[in-house]
Amino acid sequence: MEKGTLHENCIVLIDELMTVKPELCTKVARLKKDKLDRILRIFAHYAGYFYYKSTSNKRMTAGYIPPSGKVLDENELFNMIDASLDMWLTAGRFHDEFENRFAVFLGVKHALAVNSGSSANLLAVSALTSHRLGDRRLMEGDEVITVAAAFPTTVAPIVQNGLVPVFADIEPGTYNIEPAKIENAVSGKTKAICIAHTLGNPFDIDKVLEVCDKYKLFLIEDNCDALGSKYASTAGSNESIKKYTGTFGDIATFSFYPAHHITMGEGGAVATDDPLLNKIMLSIRDWGRDCWCRTGKDNTCNQRFSQKHGKLPEGYDHKYVYSHLGYNLKITDWQAAIGLEQLIKLPKFIERRKENFRLLHDGLKRFEKYFILPRTIAKSDAAWFGFPITVKENKKFDKNKIVRFLEEHNIGTRQLFAGNVLRQPFFLNNEIKIRIGNSKILLSNSLTEDDYKMMPNTDMIMANTFWIGIWPGLQQEQIEYMAKKIGEFVTLHG
Ligand SMILES: Cc1ncc(COP(=O)(O)O)c(C=O)c1O
């Protein structure tokens, strides 16, 4: 451009390199630091955008239909670039915004981000053992009702905290705890229920809340697979109140591993309406410390050097006072940056999951002679995590045969997690105190087949159930392909 070509203020879009002669330049203004920062970030976004657009098609694995997966676009990349440019690294502005927006989405008072769903479960169960809860705290040997057809880290924190897991059977079709069996499992030592909404399907929350209320039990909802599912509760009122699962118990946990409803790569969260439980969880998440300052902040309490704690010297720095046995379960700002963009996409993800589930259910309905198809309970509206199928007993084929067929035809399959966690090597190789239903205390390494028979549905489901995908990255053709291949299998073997 020649000097004098531009007569008014204007924006010049440059998509090619341009040589500028210094003698032709006139300084018109000085950019403030934040404006310059914004402009440089836009350049960085452009670089990311062009990279993303020229490589995104190559990321798909042609043909294969994974049972789960992540859906991302350039906006997650922009947020990650921004988090990189901040160079804050640990939990920072993205983290704070994520926690706030996640709590608003759910409609709860408090949410804390953690580095996985497993950490969220560990945090939730550990919080119930805090001395801050006084008489309500869970002590070694107290019992927690759960299920054995579980993800292992729903059960592990119960054992890790010296508590006794009590296993109740589940139902085929819903794959959730059998409501009628919950009360049967309660003993004088029972203090909590810790169960998942299996594969995103809400369990009978009103029934569970009724038992919790009657026996004064805590409820931990493992909502790791159910973000976006809803339930219309009538507990404690004549009106039915439809809310997200994860808002009914004392604490709910979430996973943001890529298979889940939203992702951060690795990540998770805990949510609660109870300020005391929130404070306890914040402490355990952040090394066990008593201080609640945000990362990079000091002296939020204004009493940093003027308090007496335990048998520490007067005025010992509050930043280094530990009121719990804690961990470091925090996330980085990159994780939160991805999570923030995923939260924007979440309503669409939920709708897509529901639609894919409906399509697949419609496509498989005619094979109910061979399969138990998934079902929800009346008060729920599930954002399913996956599509479980139980092979009914028949002389022609079993689960392994159809799973092999589907995998050979590029359809990814998964098991219902640990199947029966009590049959897993860990429980067989360690002497862990457990109960099944209303049994006496049993040792996990000396269980007999008769003991397992106290949970007949769990073993039946372990043997005959698998699940396939309905995640939002799957298109209608892929759902139809899965239904078609299952139809072909039934024609061949049914
Ligand atoms: C029900 C349930 N709880 C907990 C977890 C653990 O989550 P993460 O993989 O983030 O540790 C999972 C994982 O898929 C899960 O399905």
The ligand as an SDF file (V2000), in Angstrom:
LIG
                    3D

 16 16  0  0  0  0  0  0  0  0999 V2000
  -19.7850  -44.6220   37.6590 C   0  0  0  0  0  0  0  0  0  0  0  0
  -18.3500  -44.1690   37.5970 C   0  0  0  0  0  0  0  0  0  0  0  0
  -17.7850  -43.6740   38.7010 N   0  0  0  0  0  0  0  0  0  0  0  0
  -16.5150  -43.2470   38.6930 C   0  0  0  0  0  0  0  0  0  0  0  0
  -15.7430  -43.2970   37.5550 C   0  0  0  0  0  0  0  0  0  0  0  0
  -14.3250  -42.8280   37.5970 C   0  0  0  0  0  0  0  0  0  0  0  0
  -14.0930  -41.6840   36.8250 O   0  0  0  0  0  0  0  0  0  0  0  0
  -12.6190  -41.3470   36.3170 P   0  0  0  0  0  0  0  0  0  0  0  0
  -12.3140  -42.2420   35.1780 O   0  0  0  0  0  0  0  0  0  0  0  0
  -12.6860  -39.9090   35.9130 O   0  0  0  0  0  0  0  0  0  0  0  0
  -11.7080  -41.5640   37.4610 O   0  0  0  0  0  0  0  0  0  0  0  0
  -16.2830  -43.8080   36.3920 C   0  0  0  0  0  0  0  0  0  0  0  0
  -15.4800  -43.8700   35.1590 C   0  0  0  0  0  0  0  0  0  0  0  0
  -15.9140  -44.0840   34.0740 O   0  0  0  0  0  0  0  0  0  0  0  0
  -17.6290  -44.2630   36.3980 C   0  0  0  0  0  0  0  0  0  0  0  0
  -18.2010  -44.7840   35.3150 O   0  0  0  0  0  0  0  0  0  0  0  0
  1  2  1  0
  2  3  1  0
  2 15  2  0
  3  4  2  0
  4  5  1  0
  5  6  1  0
  5 12  2  0
  6  7  1  0
  7  8  1  0
  8  9  2  0
  8 10  1  0
  8 11  1  0
 12 13  1  0
 12 15  1  0
 13 14  2  0
 15 16  1  0
M  END
$$$$
